[in-house]
Amino acid sequence: MSKMRFFALQELSTRKPLKVVAPSNKLSDYYGSHVFDRKKMQEYLPKEAYKAVIEANEKGTPINREMADLIANGMKSWAKSLNVTHYTHWFQPLTDGTAEKHDGFIEFGEDGEVIERFSGKLLIQQEPDASSFPNGGIRNTFEARGYTAWDVSSPAFVVDTTLCIPTIFISYTGEALDYKTPLLKALGAVDKAATEVCQLFDKNITRVYTNLGWEQEYFLVDSSLYNARPDLCLTGRTLMGHSSAKDQQLEDHYFGSIPPRVTAFMKELEIECHKLGIPAKTRHNEVAPNQFELAPAFENCNLANDHNQLVMDLMKRIARKHHFNVLLHEKPYNGVNGSGKHNNWSLCTDTGINLFTPGKNPKGNMLFLTFLVNALMMVYKNQDLLRASIMSAGNSHRLGANEAPPAILSCFLGRELSATLDEIVRQVGNDKMTPEEKTTLKLGIGRIPEILLDTTDRNRTSPFAFTGNRFEFRAAGSSSNCAAAMIAINAAMANQLNEFRASVEKLMEDGVGKDEAIFRTLKETIIASEPIRFEGDGYSEEWKQEAARRGLTNICHVPQALMHYVDNQSKAVLIGERIFNEMELNCRLEVELEKYTMKVQIESRVLGDLAINHIVPIAVAYQNRLLENLRGLKEVFSAEEYEQMSVDRKDLIREISRRVTAIKILVREMTEARKVANRKENYKEKAFDYEEKVRPYLDSIRDHIDHLEMEVDDEIWPLPKYRELLFTK
């Protein structure tokens, strides 16, 4: 056994669960203790400063310099009570994580003495170096200026000894360079559009909020094994590895008892989440061995997204203390379930109504139907945009596999609710309609059938499923920023609601009554969106054929899927609803294509290195052992006995030779394909080349290596195997 693998496995025997102690037995004693929430603001801010923050949050009122200074001073006083020494503007650039530049409170006073100061100017805006963050050609590398600006709607928090202030991140010329800026615009757009539709039913509704509940799946791997796998360290996934004889076939890991070491990690993670006001609620074993899930309670979408980004960072830091590494890649292990991040999306009014929950009276039920049907139409018209929002190098391995929805977008409603929509189409305009008497929930409108509540199962193969009072977008990947999907969904919903309202108002202008105008428009929308509704098995070949007949797209080619960010429908949504300008949208596409190119480039380089410098020498060394063994057999046994005994060994030597030769040829060809792609100056052409001419080599090379793993003596195989990676506790 190689030294690296030997010491990694030996180190496992020393692992014991760390003792984790909560600050108090009572959760409420420390929940939100590290968040500058309203309770802390009331304690540390003057009344006028507190009022300024609340009005800025609720009404969008700007905060003047005087108030900003008061807020900053109060925030600093609170932070100092937690022994904070630095502050940072915490933002979400177009990378796979967050960014922060820490500054001390240190300044010089007029007399030259050192003082601790934090001004309103520093709170509201800062100027980090923007030159090295992805920008998609918005600016030249030598143009370094960028601005971060305080997001008042997301409270400041403390991590370790640093005060973190959530901010947006924009270029010197004002273009968005982050996820938060367009997310806030999309949330504003759907608020306005949804409120205007709601007021067709209830004038008391003046705001509509977007809620998000994310479910974060992840793998844990012991740090010693992780460090012995260069592919895991450098790419986040195993680029080689034969499947374990036992993995998830028995489904005995799902919801099973959580190993003590993992429980200790989860406990500390939850404590830190609760200190930061993150309502971590659910934890459990997922389907694959060493795969787990964390899910919080629902929150406002912007805050929920900030919390998810923070949780992914917390996971990584806390896991290291427990001698684990967190794998957030969508498919770290071949042949077992990958990890997603289900986005549970809902819309709620300032009057306390969930717009995806049937109401208690006819008006409430019509409101529910209106938003349900418009959500269906939104997905149907914007299927390519929604797919683009979750497509990546990592997620492309997962979509369509056994644990994830396919790349074909469809909506699941359940048999009864689907039948209700069909009945509306059949009965609107028919005065002889008789409601069925099956449930206690009725619309109370003679020409519209009853709605059946919570009488359907869930469909795990549906990318966009209605689950009672929300839609669950199951296609998002584990490592993704939720904002990407939420920008697309909320912008597209705003666009659809605006079109729905315009259609209703046009009919009203033509003399049609409001209720009748809503009925007619609903019927037209139900009919138009019918192709997106699917209740069956999304994995089946029959569905692929049926989806094609319905005109639904099925794009697994990553660059091709990403190109739909700039098709006419996506532009109508993202530019039409003023989420992006044309330059920003084109630049987003460039960033995504370049990220894809670089990730495949890194994977191909890592695999080439491991194949030639690790696997081939080990295979040749084992082959030499076999050759030496043959020579020994020939010396000891008769010619007849030798021939009988040597057949299997000779076949194995030939097999190893064939695979070693194939690996060398494929690595050489892959390297040349990469060089050709790298010479392409156009980022789109380069991405397409990497998808079509470089990426296929990864699977071909892997296939030969995985066979060698089963043929070469386990004693000398250099890398930890799947049975070791997946079953360490």
Beta strands, then each sheet from edge to edge (+ up, - down):
strand 1: 86-90
strand 2: 103-104
strand 3: 106-108
strand 4: 114-116
strand 5: 125-126
strand 6: 146-150
strand 7: 157-159
strand 8: 162-171
strand 9: 208-222
strand 10: 280-285
strand 11: 291-296
strand 12: 299-300
strand 13: 324-327
strand 14: 341-349
strand 15: 411-412
strand 16: 464-466
strand 17: 471-473
sheet 1: 2+ 1- 8- 6+ 5-
sheet 2: 2+ 1- 8- 7+
sheet 3: 3+ 4-
sheet 4: 10+ 11- 9+ 12-
sheet 5: 10+ 11- 9+ 13-
sheet 6: 10+ 11- 9+ 14- 17+ 16- 15-
end
